[in-house]
């Protein structure tokens, strides 16, 4: 009886090694943090000046309001935290009655305003993109 149990355990052990070798056993880290590498600004109306800086000229809508939704894409697509902070000169914005909300909607109260907004990844990677918004 003892001999047959030892042989059975040995067969199961050898079979399990063969199965793992054949099918492979890979370690998957489900808690791996994927950092943002790049923030891409999106929009057909984004232009680039001779210094390589991106800007948008905002025209008024039917009601005469000046607003712009900053659209962006975080690379890689599987970044753990794809949110960004919108950083801008609050003093200048307050004096010019410009507001920026947490979703990247910039609202100007009048024509002739200019605001430079920097998008910075919230994951601490340091990835960023900058755009200048100009009302016309």
N, C-alpha and C positions, 0 to 999 in steps of 0.2 A: 504494500500500500504506500509506504513512504517513497519508494523508488518511483512509482507512477506519478505522484504529486510533484516531485522534483523535476521529472521529465516534462510534465505538463507546464510547469512554471517556466522552464527553459524554452519550450516551444513558443509560449505566449510572449516571452521576452524577445526572442529572435524575430518573431512575426511583427511585433510592434516596432522594432528597429528598422525592419525592412519597409514597413508602411510609411514611417516618418521619412526615411531616406527617399522613397519613391515619390510621395506626394509633397514633400517638403514641409518644413515647419518654420515659418517666418515670425519673427518678433514684430509686433505692431505696437507702436507707442501712440496711444489714443490721446495723450495729453501733450503732444508736441506743439509748440507755439510756432506759428508761421508768421514772420514779421513782414510788414509792408515794405516793398522794395521801391515802388514808384507810385506817384499819384498823377494820373493823366486827366487833363482838363478836356471836357467834351463840349461840342457845340459848333455848328456851322459858321457862326458869326465871330468866332475867335480869330484874331489876327496876331501876327508877330511883327514887331518893329525891327529896325536894323541892329539893335543890341540883343535880339533874341528874346525880348520880353513879350509876354502875351498880354493882349488887351481886348476889350470889347467896348464898342460904342453903343450906348443904349438909347433907343428912340422912345418917345412917349407912346403909350397905348391909346385906345379910343377915348378914354376919360382924361388923358393928359398926365397920367401917372408914370413915373419912371421906376421900374422894378426889373430885377434880373435874378433868375434862379441859377446859381453856380452848379453846373453839372460836372461830375468827376467820376473816375473809375480807379479803384485801388488794384494794384498788381503786386503779387499774384492774386488770382481770383479766390484762392483758398486761404487768404490771410485770416488769421485767427480773429483779429479785431480790425474791421474795415472802416471804422468811424474816423472822422477828422475833426479837428478844431479849426474854426475860422478866426484868424488873428488879423487885426487891423488897428489902425490908430483911432482909439476911442475919442480922444480930444477933437481930432479933425472931424470925425463923424458927428459928434455932438454939436459942434459949431455949424456944420453944414446941414444939419437935420437929416443925417443918413443913418439907417438902421440895418443891422445884419442879424438874422435870427440863427438858431442852432441848426437849421436845415440848409443854410446857405442862400436864403432869399435876401437880396440886398434891395432896399427901397430908398429912393432919393425923393426929397420933398420938392426939389426944384431943378431946373436945368442948369448946367454949368458945373455940376459937382464931379469930383474925381476921388476915387478911393482905391487903394491898393490892398488886396486881401490875400493873405497867405494861408494855404491849406496845409496843416501839419497832421501827420498820422498820430492817432491817440495811443498807439501801441509802443511808443518810445523808440521806434526805429530811426527817427530823424528824417524820414521821407517827407518831402514837401513839394508844393507847386505854388506859384504866385501868379495872380492875374490882376490887372488894373481895369477898373470899371469907370467909364466916362459917359456922362449924359450929354446929349446933343439936342 
